[in-house]
Amino acid sequence: MKEYKVITWKKGLSKNNERLEDTLNEYARSGWTLKYLGEQSNRIVFERNKNR
């Protein structure tokens, strides 16, 4: 079974790419994989196995 996490990305004026990379890496270390990254929206969806 899968579980999902949806976060809202708040774009900043500076270092936006660095902050996004740090956020993606942080979730990856917790076992989450990127499922969707909205190009025109500010939503990021992660997925992982629920019974890990």
N, C-alpha and C positions, 0 to 999 in steps of 0.2 A: 504494500500500500504506500502511496506517496503522500507527502504533506507539502504545503506551499506557504511561502511567506511573501507578502506584498509590502513594499516600502515606497514611500513617496520621496523622490529625490528633489532636494532644494538646491537649485543652481545658485552659486555665489558669483561674485564679481571677479574673484581671483582664485587661482589654483584649482579650478573646477575639475580638470582632468585628473590631477593628483588626488583630490578628495574622492572622486569616483573610483579610481583604481584602488585606493586604500579600502574603501567600502566593499568592493567586489572581492578583494583578497581576504578581508576579514570574514565575510560569509563563507568563502571557499574553505577556509581553515576550519569552519564549524560544520563542514560536510554539505553545504548547500551548493547547488549548481545553478548557473544562470539560465532561466527559461525564457525570459522576455525582457528586453530593454527598449522602452518606448522612445522612438526617435522624436516624435512630436508631442509626446506626453511626458510626464515626470514620474512614471511608474516603473518599478523594477520588480520582476517576479522571479523568485528562487524556488527550487524544488529539491527535495531529498527523500530518501526512503524513510518511512516512519518508524519501522522496526529495525533500527541499525544496531 
